[in-house]
Amino acid sequence: MPQRATKIVATLGPASSDPDLLEAMIRAGVNVVRLNFSHGAAQDHIERARLVREASQRAGREVAIMADLQGPKIRVGKFAEGKVVLVPGEPFVLDAARTEPGDERGVGLDYKELPRDVKPGDTLLLNDGLIVLAVDQVAGSAVHTTVRIGGELSNNKGINRQGGGLTAPALTAKDMEDIRTAMDLQADYVAVSFPKTAADMELARRLCNEAAASIGHKPGLIAKIERAEAIPELENILRVSDGIMVARGDLAVEVGNAAVPGLQKRMIRLARQMDKVVITATQMMESMIVNPVPTRAEVSDVANAVLDGTDAVMLSAETAAGKYPLETVRQMAAICEEAETTEYDPLEDDFIGQTFQRIDQAIAMGALFVAHHLKAKAIVALTDSGSTALWMSRHNVMMPIFAVTSKLATQRKMTLYRNVRPLLADTSADRDTALAEAEADLKKRGVMQSGDVYAITVGEPMGTPGGTNTLKICRAA
């Protein structure tokens, strides 16, 4: 069983849909497979989810599926030649009413509300900020601009307003339909694109719960932080979400590249403080789309996210469309493992000034503290909902946390938690039997040997969500 604490999210796409390759990627370290709902029809996603479940079974390792919603299409339309080259100083018109293909003088808009959202003096950034347009005037449906930074602009490239302020809702009609598809395939997580407020996430949760009510499935919700407006609302968004994604692409375009590293650290720190998970994403191993090795800067980027305490690092085009999807996963896993050998801040610092209102949370913290000082081999949490394992995973403890659950959905959800190794086992028996079975399983896996000390948490009566109330220090027989 791998000892890497940081989890890897890999995006599935044409480059990684071969069943044997997908199985190899899971064996190499993929913990969560992302289905990008910006591409493909509902049936494509259902088929890919089936591929993931089958590959996971063959690999003997459970993985989670994350459905990533497209969000609003804030994009230019299509060009007659597929692309144009914009020249600095030249005029360029973005026209919501234009139906004919675009040319070097202007183009239509997928996002029809743009003329209402901008005013003279605004700066528009296209294609991840590579093209910069200054807004001169808005006349009806047409936004007249001057090209400040030119270059090649192709079909359907994204539009951002510097500083944020576009009014597009986070959840579109397509997203609502995609939520139903995601629940049909029982996605473990749903990532919501471009939320601005907690209300966006609350709506997404209600739609997910309604769509899966008949099967009782409740996915974890990940808020993708990629709008400037989301930053001041971060705590409120986190409070109603299960985690966040530091979506550095659109976020960087809206707030500026230089602001993103500091925001990344702040977001990771806040998520951990609020007992939420956090994924760091975008361009982490971008050069490996075409190259067999990462750049030194990419290695440092991944390592720094690990040192910041992120739960997971994410691959997008690298595994979806790149030439080296398997090697990229291997390289990322190796970087994470090496970064994790660096000394962390003392665990005691996390407890200074802390109070715990809940018994189960206090037990989780007690297990960390005692296991750390006894230099235990492992911490074992018998858990129904996964909450105990999640709380433990918010702190840096240099030993693995084995979370044993009888629920497959809980096991899959915990695959995203930093330093948690989720195991599926029957925990419905009486306490002593369950504890003995958990110890025997870990000895069989080679995690523990006779004489090793470990900490174990359990709830009595067994199988009650939120019922963890017992901490036991054991020596393996």
Sequence and secondary structure as in RCSB ss.txt:
>XXXX:A:sequence
MPQRATKIVATLGPASSDPDLLEAMIRAGVNVVRLNFSHGAAQDHIERARLVREASQRAGREVAIMADLQGPKIR
VGKFAEGKVVLVPGEPFVLDAARTEPGDERGVGLDYKELPRDVKPGDTLLLNDGLIVLAVDQVAGSAVHTTVRIG
GELSNNKGINRQGGGLTAPALTAKDMEDIRTAMDLQADYVAVSFPKTAADMELARRLCNEAAASIGHKPGLIAKI
ERAEAIPELENILRVSDGIMVARGDLAVEVGNAAVPGLQKRMIRLARQMDKVVITATQMMESMIVNPVPTRAEVS
DVANAVLDGTDAVMLSAETAAGKYPLETVRQMAAICEEAETTEYDPLEDDFIGQTFQRIDQAIAMGALFVAHHLK
AKAIVALTDSGSTALWMSRHNVMMPIFAVTSKLATQRKMTLYRNVRPLLADTSADRDTALAEAEADLKKRGVMQS
GDVYAITVGEPMGTPGGTNTLKICRAA
>XXXX:A:secstr
     SEEEEE SGGG SHHHHHHHHHHTEEEEEEETTSS HHHHHHHHHHHHHHHHHHT   EEEEE      B
B  BTTSEEEE TT EEEEETT  S BBTTEEEBS TTHHHH  TT EEEETTTTEEEEEEEEETTEEEEEEEE 
EEEETT BEEETT      SS HHHHHHHHHHHHTT SEEEESS  SHHHHHHHHHHHHHHTTTTT   EEEEEE
 SGGGTTTHHHHHHTSSEEEEEHHHHHHHH GGGHHHHHHHHHHHHHHTT EEEEESSTTGGGGT SS  HHHHH
HHHHHHHHT SEEEESHHHHT S HHHHHHHHHHHHHHHHTS    GGGGGTT    SHHHHHHHHHHHHHHHTT
 SEEEEE SSSHHHHHHHTS  SS EEEEES HHHHHHHTTSTTEEEEE    S HHHHHHHHHHHHHHTTS  T
T EEEEEEESSTT TT EEEEEEEE  
